Amino acid sequence: MVRKADLILVMETLHKKAIEDNEPGARGKVFRLGEWGKFEITDPYQKDLSVFENSALLIEQGVNQWLTKF
């Protein structure tokens, strides 16, 4: 899937690094959702509801910023 993808959006820099380390050909097409706003999105798994809500808002913000680029 990574090889066939044109664009891969992730939440955190660690996610980006993991994909690129696993598949060097992915470099240049893996970006954070918060790339344009220069922010990371914390994985809310097993965290408080407030972290989940904040992550959801940042995901929405990141998607909207990406949409303006196309």
N, CA and C atoms as a LAMMPS dump frame, in Angstrom:
ITEM: TIMESTEP
0
ITEM: NUMBER OF ATOMS
210
ITEM: BOX BOUNDS ff ff ff
-5.0000000000000000e+02 5.0000000000000000e+02
-5.0000000000000000e+02 5.0000000000000000e+02
-5.0000000000000000e+02 5.0000000000000000e+02
ITEM: ATOMS id mol type element x y z
1 1 1 N 0.831 -1.188 0
2 1 2 C 0 0 0
3 1 3 C 0.877 1.254 0
4 2 1 N 1.938 1.226 0.776
5 2 2 C 2.821 2.396 0.868
6 2 3 C 3.428 2.708 -0.489
7 3 1 N 3.864 1.693 -1.184
8 3 2 C 4.489 1.902 -2.5
9 3 3 C 3.527 2.482 -3.514
10 4 1 N 2.266 2.112 -3.431
11 4 2 C 1.267 2.578 -4.396
12 4 3 C 0.688 3.946 -4.049
13 5 1 N 0.856 4.376 -2.811
14 5 2 C 0.245 5.633 -2.353
15 5 3 C 0.975 6.84 -2.929
16 6 1 N 0.227 7.876 -3.222
17 6 2 C 0.804 9.153 -3.654
18 6 3 C 1.073 10.059 -2.464
19 7 1 N 0.256 9.914 -1.433
20 7 2 C 0.339 10.758 -0.242
21 7 3 C -0.054 9.929 0.967
22 8 1 N 0.754 10.028 2.026
23 8 2 C 0.466 9.333 3.274
24 8 3 C 0.483 10.376 4.382
25 9 1 N -0.63 10.512 5.079
26 9 2 C -0.739 11.484 6.162
27 9 3 C -0.737 10.753 7.502
28 10 1 N 0.099 11.231 8.407
29 10 2 C 0.226 10.625 9.729
30 10 3 C -0.004 11.69 10.795
31 11 1 N -0.099 11.258 12.034
32 11 2 C -0.373 12.194 13.12
33 11 3 C 0.892 12.74 13.77
34 12 1 N 1.926 11.921 13.864
35 12 2 C 3.122 12.32 14.613
36 12 3 C 4.385 12.088 13.784
37 13 1 N 5.433 12.821 14.099
38 13 2 C 6.714 12.653 13.443
39 13 3 C 7.231 11.227 13.612
40 14 1 N 6.975 10.623 14.776
41 14 2 C 7.4 9.239 15.001
42 14 3 C 6.739 8.277 14.017
43 15 1 N 5.488 8.531 13.665
44 15 2 C 4.793 7.697 12.686
45 15 3 C 5.47 7.843 11.324
46 16 1 N 5.781 9.074 10.963
47 16 2 C 6.439 9.353 9.685
48 16 3 C 7.773 8.621 9.609
49 17 1 N 8.555 8.748 10.669
50 17 2 C 9.867 8.111 10.707
51 17 3 C 9.752 6.593 10.603
52 18 1 N 8.78 6.009 11.297
53 18 2 C 8.589 4.557 11.269
54 18 3 C 8.272 4.068 9.857
55 19 1 N 7.411 4.782 9.161
56 19 2 C 7.065 4.396 7.788
57 19 3 C 8.275 4.539 6.876
58 20 1 N 8.968 5.648 6.971
59 20 2 C 10.128 5.883 6.108
60 20 3 C 11.271 4.916 6.416
61 21 1 N 11.452 4.556 7.679
62 21 2 C 12.482 3.586 8.036
63 21 3 C 12.143 2.204 7.487
64 22 1 N 10.86 1.87 7.525
65 22 2 C 10.394 0.564 7.058
66 22 3 C 10.355 0.492 5.53
67 23 1 N 10.08 1.611 4.89
68 23 2 C 9.953 1.667 3.434
69 23 3 C 10.615 2.953 2.937
70 24 1 N 11.928 2.936 2.699
71 24 2 C 12.643 4.149 2.275
72 24 3 C 12.05 4.818 1.039
73 25 1 N 11.391 4.063 0.187
74 25 2 C 10.757 4.637 -1
75 25 3 C 9.592 5.558 -0.672
76 26 1 N 9.171 5.57 0.569
77 26 2 C 8.054 6.426 0.987
78 26 3 C 8.492 7.868 1.226
79 27 1 N 9.797 8.081 1.34
80 27 2 C 10.288 9.444 1.6
81 27 3 C 9.783 10.397 0.519
82 28 1 N 9.314 11.538 0.977
83 28 2 C 8.793 12.532 0.051
84 28 3 C 7.297 12.448 -0.163
85 29 1 N 6.679 11.399 0.364
86 29 2 C 5.222 11.328 0.246
87 29 3 C 4.545 11.07 1.589
88 30 1 N 5.32 11.078 2.666
89 30 2 C 4.769 10.929 4.018
90 30 3 C 4.864 12.28 4.72
91 31 1 N 3.722 12.764 5.171
92 31 2 C 3.659 14.06 5.84
93 31 3 C 2.736 13.96 7.044
94 32 1 N 2.938 14.859 7.988
95 32 2 C 2.031 14.943 9.137
96 32 3 C 0.762 15.692 8.728
97 33 1 N -0.347 15.321 9.317
98 33 2 C -1.577 16.094 9.107
99 33 3 C -1.36 17.543 9.499
100 34 1 N -0.562 17.775 10.515
101 34 2 C -0.29 19.126 10.998
102 34 3 C 0.907 19.784 10.338
103 35 1 N 1.319 19.282 9.186
104 35 2 C 2.498 19.805 8.485
105 35 3 C 2.407 21.313 8.265
106 36 1 N 1.284 21.77 7.741
107 36 2 C 1.146 23.187 7.375
108 36 3 C 1.014 24.074 8.596
109 37 1 N 0.417 23.556 9.661
110 37 2 C 0.266 24.326 10.888
111 37 3 C 1.399 24.079 11.87
112 38 1 N 2.326 23.223 11.47
113 38 2 C 3.494 22.892 12.3
114 38 3 C 3.093 22.351 13.677
115 39 1 N 2.169 21.369 13.674
116 39 2 C 1.762 20.762 14.94
117 39 3 C 1.711 19.244 14.831
118 40 1 N 1.89 18.61 15.973
119 40 2 C 1.771 17.163 16.119
120 40 3 C 0.37 16.866 16.651
121 41 1 N -0.119 15.684 16.383
122 41 2 C -1.406 15.255 16.922
123 41 3 C -1.149 14.049 17.818
124 42 1 N -1.388 14.222 19.092
125 42 2 C -1.164 13.167 20.067
126 42 3 C -2.141 12.024 19.847
127 43 1 N -1.628 10.808 19.876
128 43 2 C -2.486 9.634 19.787
129 43 3 C -3.294 9.54 21.079
130 44 1 N -4.608 9.606 21.003
131 44 2 C -5.422 9.635 22.223
132 44 3 C -5.709 8.266 22.832
133 45 1 N -5.174 7.226 22.244
134 45 2 C -5.461 5.87 22.72
135 45 3 C -5.17 5.738 24.215
136 46 1 N -6.157 5.298 24.952
137 46 2 C -6.111 5.059 26.399
138 46 3 C -5.777 6.32 27.207
139 47 1 N -6.135 7.468 26.674
140 47 2 C -5.918 8.716 27.401
141 47 3 C -7.268 9.337 27.749
142 48 1 N -7.23 10.414 28.5
143 48 2 C -8.451 11.1 28.916
144 48 3 C -9.261 11.596 27.718
145 49 1 N -10.539 11.782 27.961
146 49 2 C -11.442 12.284 26.926
147 49 3 C -10.957 13.622 26.371
148 50 1 N -10.395 14.465 27.208
149 50 2 C -9.918 15.773 26.747
150 50 3 C -8.814 15.628 25.704
151 51 1 N -7.971 14.618 25.832
152 51 2 C -6.918 14.376 24.839
153 51 3 C -7.557 13.925 23.525
154 52 1 N -8.558 13.039 23.616
155 52 2 C -9.287 12.587 22.432
156 52 3 C -9.935 13.765 21.716
157 53 1 N -10.604 14.62 22.483
158 53 2 C -11.291 15.774 21.884
159 53 3 C -10.296 16.727 21.222
160 54 1 N -9.164 16.963 21.871
161 54 2 C -8.15 17.832 21.292
162 54 3 C -7.571 17.22 20.014
163 55 1 N -7.319 15.922 20.04
164 55 2 C -6.799 15.245 18.851
165 55 3 C -7.797 15.337 17.702
166 56 1 N -9.075 15.15 17.997
167 56 2 C -10.109 15.244 16.964
168 56 3 C -10.136 16.635 16.335
169 57 1 N -10.015 17.666 17.157
170 57 2 C -9.988 19.038 16.633
171 57 3 C -8.767 19.275 15.755
172 58 1 N -7.622 18.756 16.186
173 58 2 C -6.402 18.931 15.397
174 58 3 C -6.457 18.138 14.094
175 59 1 N -7.068 16.965 14.117
176 59 2 C -7.242 16.191 12.882
177 59 3 C -8.089 16.983 11.896
178 60 1 N -9.187 17.535 12.388
179 60 2 C -10.053 18.344 11.521
180 60 3 C -9.294 19.552 10.962
181 61 1 N -8.558 20.213 11.814
182 61 2 C -7.775 21.375 11.383
183 61 3 C -6.744 20.963 10.332
184 62 1 N -6.038 19.867 10.581
185 62 2 C -5.026 19.403 9.637
186 62 3 C -5.626 19.023 8.292
187 63 1 N -6.744 18.318 8.301
188 63 2 C -7.413 17.934 7.047
189 63 3 C -7.83 19.181 6.281
190 64 1 N -8.411 20.141 6.977
191 64 2 C -8.827 21.374 6.308
192 64 3 C -7.646 22.12 5.699
193 65 1 N -6.506 22.127 6.39
194 65 2 C -5.319 22.784 5.841
195 65 3 C -4.811 22.052 4.612
196 66 1 N -4.838 20.734 4.631
197 66 2 C -4.415 19.973 3.461
198 66 3 C -5.358 20.211 2.281
199 67 1 N -6.651 20.31 2.546
200 67 2 C -7.609 20.532 1.465
201 67 3 C -7.359 21.833 0.719
202 68 1 N -6.844 22.841 1.422
203 68 2 C -6.575 24.123 0.749
204 68 3 C -5.37 24.034 -0.168
205 69 1 N -4.579 22.972 -0.045
206 69 2 C -3.377 22.814 -0.867
207 69 3 C -3.646 22.124 -2.196
208 70 1 N -4.859 21.596 -2.36
209 70 2 C -5.193 20.875 -3.597
210 70 3 C -6.2 21.611 -4.421
